[in-house]
Structures are given as structure tokens and as C-alpha cells.
Amino acid sequence: MVVRQSERYRQIAEVLVRFGWGTLAGEVGLRARVPGLGSHHRHHEAVPGPVRLRQALEELGPTFIKLGQMLATREDLLPPAYAHELSRLQDGTDPVPAEQIVAVIREELGKDVDELYASFDRTPLATASIGQTHRARLHDGTEVVVKVRKPGIVPEVYADLAILRDLSSVAAKESRLAAELDVTDLVASFDASLRRELDLTVEAQNAQRFAKDLADDPVVRIPAVHPELSSPAVLTEEFAAGIRITDTKALDAAGLDRPALARAASRTVVRMVLIDGFFHADPHPGNMFVREDGGIWLIDFGMVGELSDDARGDILRLVIALGRKDPDAVTRALLRLAPPRGQVDHRVLRGDVSRLMETISGKLAEMSMLDFFSQLTGMLRRHHLQLPAEISTLLRMLVLTESSAIVLDPDFHLGEVVGEVSRTAILEAWSPRALAGHLLGEGERKARLLADLPDRLLGILDDYEARGVEARLHPEDLEPLVERVESTGDRVIAGITMSALLVGIATVLAGTDGRVGKLRDPLMLLAGTATGVLGVGLVAKAGPARSLVRAVRRLAG
């Protein structure tokens, strides 16, 4: 049952205050929205902050649990203690009565469950916050799993998402830290991700895409989807029969080579990232089962990640730079992957990168992903470098992959597999086929540009004949440059700079009818602009002098 929005605001505010987060309630605007909100916080003294935050999110329900799980992946934003505690959030809930599940199937698929399936187990196989799954059998004897979205969950989640968007907007205005972290964008990304997770047709499409990408994989298999028995609220797919990877005794009894299985499955997951650019974002042990033939079932495709070609290239460059122990290249790769939220002292950042590389020197392949990423994201956080959502999702996925593989082989190190697959990915990226595809894409883009070029040139000539070209010069635009030269003692360079800029400016003005006028001589404008650019290039080295601005004002006036 969805409560009224005003009542939901009050519930959220009261839970935050009760768990000692009254200040947070104020910063996101809840105190203004909820008159008479108290300050009682019985948990404040006795329980650590990270635990209180997890408890508050658990009490607030599915949307906030999902929010906490997302924040658990953002060690570039949160202190490690908070990220670790939020990673403990579980979205398991009490099961929905079978009558309600059967009613959803009837409404979605248009027939009674007994007509659609030869048998349907009313006892749920698993229950989560958004849906629950049931065993069933098709009329042809195929064993399947039916995942059903819980009734009423969509309006409940949508209402909470609207509140989160509102609170993030207030926080960005009221809190400097929230603005720096770009919480509005963070919430918008979470909003889009959770909406996709609610639509089971998206999960079906993800499963079908993985099945296509991994059709030739010797180890990992994806359950087949039955589209005729699926909808936005119902997903029917092949039952993944097998042994849980956590049941090591059963695996050993079956005579399976656990270390080989761990390495092969991890290699497939890393290939998803570096070669396919589309990966399972939640490969925890509960989503993997070992088949009788020694292969692995991978299930549950509600959470996925996708990387652009540029992002995959940046990741490969980072891996190569780490392998070459090149701090400058590592720094450049990090700045591409994690754009700064403000000013960055590149010298200090490079120093921190060098120290990080000294710490991991000679043991990167043997380090756990958790330890390496903890050090890396801690450094990014200190320098206000913020990872895009898809890269944070990737880091979490790699940690989960390694932890699942360690269940099979305690001596497993994912770093070795990443290095191995990276070499393959580099060779594929530079293969003739890949280069031909890249050139074809560039050729198509340039062909479109050339096709438009005549029309664009005609438009420029029409504008020139009608109005000429306006040369606008504002001396105050040069003021910020003045500060740079006053900190240098290189008068010779400053003199050259002033000369080049003055000649360029004078030439531009001589080619027009006044400070803002029509162009008399395009070549003079071109020459003046080129000379001015030379001056600006020198400004970057030495800067102008205060007298330059005064001279420009006299010329322009």
C-alpha cells in the first residue's frame, strides 16, 4: 500500500532522526517539510554511524535498501567503514502469498497459471524486495523458473524515487559537499537503474544478449528465456539445475577441479568487461551454480553494466600503465576515468600515484581486488576525483567475482586473470577487423560531414555578404591573464608576448571599420588572428604585463 507523499516524507524524517541522522534530515530539507520534527536519537551514542545508517535504510524499505547497496559500491565517495557496512544490506523480505502471485501472472499473461504451466509450485524458491521466484514445468516437460514482480511495488518505488530526487535537489543547494559530489546526478543515475530493474522485459533482453555473447564460451551458460511466458512483471526462464559454488563438499564429491573452474569462470567474466563491454554486475555466489558437466550457470540479469569503447580503452591503458609501472601514464588514465570535481593539484596527485605504485610494486597480480580498489578509491576521494557510475559498478563486480572465485579456490587472484585477458583485449582492439570497423565508423562520420560541407559553406558566404564578419574585442577578457605574468621575472618573454599580442590586435582592428565593425580585408584578419594566437601561446608560458591591458584599452578605445 502506497502512503500519501506527505506522510512518507514524515516517515523518512522520523526514521533518520530516530537513528541519529537529524542533521542529515535538515540538510536535505526534511525539517522544513515536516513541522515539529523532534531531535530524539536513542541510537546516537551507543551505535557507530555506519551501523545506524544501515539500520535506517533497512527500516525505510526496498528503495532505500537499493540506494544503500548502490552507495556501498562508491568508496570514491564514502569512507570505507560506511561502504563496508552498507554492503551488508540484504533485500530479502517476507514472501507474498501465492494467491497474489498467481493473480499477477493471470493479469500479465492473460491466462490462468494452470493453463500456462503443467505445474506451478506455490511455495517460492526465493524472495527479494522487488520480486519472488517459483519453480514450474512447461507442458513439454521443460523445467523453468518464474520470476514475478511483487504487486504494488512499482508505485511504491516510484513515489520514493520522486522524494529522493526532491531531497537531492535541496541538498545540492544547501550543502557544499552535496553539490561537489553532484548528488542530483547520483540520484538520477540510481533512479534510471532501479526503473530498469523493475521492468522484467529488460532483464529478459539482458539474458538474451549474454546468451548471444557467450554462445561459444566453453564454461559459462545462460538460462534460456521463454518470451511467450514473459512480460514487464513476469519472467519465465530455464531452470538452472546445479550445485551452489559455496557447497565445496558436494563439488569435491563430484570430482570437479575447483581451481580450474574458478579461473575459467573468472576469465569469462573479465572478457565480458574488456572485450564485450557488457557485463553481469552482480556475480555473487548465489547467482552461480555448477552444472554436472563442470560448467557454470550464471543467473539473475537485473543488474548489468555497459562500457563505451572509450571507457574500455581507458581501462586497458590503466592496466598497461600499471604493468609498465609508469606513474605519469597511470595519472593520465585515472584523470580520464574519474573526472575531477574541482581543482586538482596534478603534482600531488602524481606523487600519490607513485606511492601507491610503490606499495603494490611486484605484487599487483597477487593483491586482492578489495585491497587494491580500497587504496585506489581512497586516493581518488582525497583528490576529489569521482568515478562514473558504470566504473563504480565495474569495481564492485570485480570484487564480487574474486570473492566468488575464492570460494572455489582460496589461492585464487583475479589480478592474474585481468592481466591475461587484457593482453587478449589489446590484440583484439588492434586486429585488422577492429581497425577496419573503426575506420569505417570514422569514414561514415566524415562522409556525413563532407555531405553537409557545401551547404555550410554557402551559409557562411551568405552571412558574410549580408553582414560581413564582426570582430569583437573586450580588453577585460585579458585581465585574468595578467596575474600569471606578474609572478614571473622573465621580461624578455613578456616583451615578446606583448609585442605579438599588440601586433595581432592592431592588425585585426585595422581590418575592420571600428571596435565592432565589418571586415574590410579577410587576409588581414587571418594574419592578425594568427599573430595574436602566437602571443596567447607565449602567455601560457610567461603571461602578459599590466601595461599590456592598458595598451589594449587605448587601441580598442
QUIWO-V524370 format. One line per field, one symbol per residue. ss: DSSP state (a for helix, b for strand, c for the rest). phi: phi as a letter, one per 30 degrees, with the letter a starting at -180 (. if undefined). burial: + if it has 24 or more other C-alpha atoms within 12 Angstrom, else -. A space follows every 10 residues. Layout:
# QUIWO-V524370
ss = ???
phi = ???
burial = ???
This chain:
# QUIWO-V524370
ss = ccccaaaaaa aaaaaaaacc caaaaaacca aaaccccccc ccccccccaa aaaaaaaaaa caaaaaaaaa acccccccca aaaaaacccc cccccccaaa aaaaaaaaac ccaaaaccbb cccccbbccc bbbbbbbccc ccbbbbbbbc ccaaaaaaaa aaaaaaaaaa aaaacaaaaa acaaaaaaaa aaaaaaaaca aaaaaaaaaa aaaccccccb bbccbcaaac bccbbbbbcc ccbbcccaaa aaaccccaaa aaaaaaaaaa aaaaaacbbb ccccaaabbb cccccbbbcc cccbbbccaa aaaaaaaaaa aaaaccaaaa aaaaaaaccb cccccaaaaa aaaaaaaaaa ccccccccaa aaaaaaaaaa aaccbcccaa aaaaaaaaaa aaaaaaaacc cccaaaaaaa aaaaaaaaac caaaaaaaaa aaaaaaaaaa aaaaaaaaaa aaaaaaaccc ccccaaaaaa aaaaaccccc aaaaaaaaaa aaaaaaaaaa cbccccccbc caaaaaaaaa aaaaaaaaaa accccaaaaa aaaaaac
phi = .ddddddded edddddddci cdddeddcid dddcdiddbd bddeddceee dddddddddd jedddddddd dddcddccde dddddddddc cdbdddeedd ddddddddci bdddddbdbb dddddabbdc abcbdabddc jddbcccbdd didddddddd dddddddddd dddcbddddd dhdddddddd edddddddcd dddddddddd dddcecddcd bcdddcedcb aecbbcbedc dlcddddddd ddddiddded dddddddddd deddcdibbd cbddedcbbc dddjdbdcbi cdcbbbcded dddddddddd ddddhcdddd dddddddbed dadbdddddd dddddddddc eibedcdded dddddddddd ddchccdded dddddddddd ddddddedbe cdbdeddedd dddddddddc dedddddddd dddddddddd ddeedddddd ddddddbicc ccbceddded ddddddcccd ddddddeddd dddddddddd dbdlebbddc bedddddddd dddeddeded dbidcedddd ddddddd
burial = -------+++ ++++++++++ ++++++++++ +-+---+--- --+-----++ ++++++++++ ++++++++++ ++++++++++ -+++++++++ +---++-+-- ++++++-++- --+--++--+ ++-+-+++++ ++++++++-- --++++++++ +-++-+++++ ++++++++++ ++--+--+-+ ++++-+++++ +-++++++++ ++++++++++ +-++----++ ++++++--++ ++++++++++ ++++++-+-- +----+-++- ++++++++++ ++++++++++ ++++++++++ +--+++++++ +++++++--- ++++++++++ +++-++++++ ++++++++++ +-------++ -+++-++--+ ---+--++++ ++++++++++ ++++++++++ ++++++++++ +++++++++- -+++++++++ ++--++--+- ---------- ---------- ---------- --------+- +-+-+--+-- ++--+----- --++++++++ ++++++++++ ++--+--+++ ----+-+++- ++++++-++- -+++++-++- -+--++-
